[in-house]
């Protein structure tokens, strides 16, 4: 009975992983076919990857990539700073107020993205924000910050609350106790929050599409893919781009987790001594 239960659990996990990752694996495989029809009539080749740099659309594509990285970098850095200090403030609230603020923080996450996109558009139009990068960066900060809070708060909750007080008792002022004691302890949560904010910003389409402004000509990778695929369908080089994005994000997430695991093992070894 125990063996059957273990077999079913592993089978269920395998099925879930297959449903999630089989389409991505197929996408990566077909990125080497240089075909939009999911066949290898031209054999196994790297033409789709070469087309990223030599296609007629390469200048617009790389401009969109640059916009994506710029907006994601600026908005995720600001969101990380805001989310970190917001988490510290939330952590020190009373129980009722803290519960209320945490629920408010989750509204942008659980709410429909189209609702937030239109709400931001109305806000920008009402207060006459200029179209372009400013709108997009503010919009991305707005929906990325709650993810940072959700990553930092658990680290604060697992922290020994007496450490901060001990730093104050030993002569540190509140700012030094914050920067030298509290922030180093919650750094893994801050890094996780930054990575999450960066990925969410790069992945966004609806908020960017509605708030970028038609006359600005600004495109991120997601909006450029939409505008191009809507006219000509997905060309082979898009499969190569999707594959590169997946591998890059996977490498980033694995790197962050491996660093966290190595640090935890180091702490465990030091604790064992």
Buried (B, 14 or more C-beta within 10 A) or exposed (E): EEEEEEEEEEEEEEEEEEEEEEEBEEBBBBBBBBBBEEEEEEEEBEBBBEBBEEBEBEEBBEBBBEBBBBBBBBBBBBBBBBBBBBBBEBBEEEEEEBEEBBEEBEEBBEEEBEEBBBBBBEBBEEEEBEBBBEBBBBBBBBBBBBBBBBBBBBBBEEBEEEEBEEBEEEEBEEEEBBEEBBBEBBBBBBBBBBBBBBBBBBBBBBBBBBBBBEEEEBBBBBBBBBEBEEEEEEBBBBBBBBBBBBEEBEEEBEEBEEEBEEEEEEEEEEEEE
